[in-house]
Amino acid sequence: METQKNNPLHGKTLEAILTQLVDHYGWEKLGDRIRINCFVSDPSIQSSLKFLRKTPWARTKVEYLYVKTFGGK
């Protein structure tokens, strides 16, 4: 368990990560930062989660932005 001690994503669900990013940036700015259609065209948490769970490269970008934005908070 000690290897996860400094991992800012440890214990965070994808839904919690996405919700926090949307609360911080809003859909429009989030779509500008990560050009994913589900953030730009009729965005919702549920449709975005469905896409991100099936698309590893997109999930990686979202997780990277989360870590870059919130760090170890």
Sequence and secondary structure as in RCSB ss.txt:
>XXXX:A:sequence
METQKNNPLHGKTLEAILTQLVDHYGWEKLGDRIRINCFVSDPSIQSSLKFLRKTPWARTKVEYLYVKTFGGK
>XXXX:A:secstr
 GGGTT TTTT  HHHHHHHHHHHHHHHHHHHHS  HHHHSS  HHHHHHHHHH HHHHHHHHHHHHHHHTT 
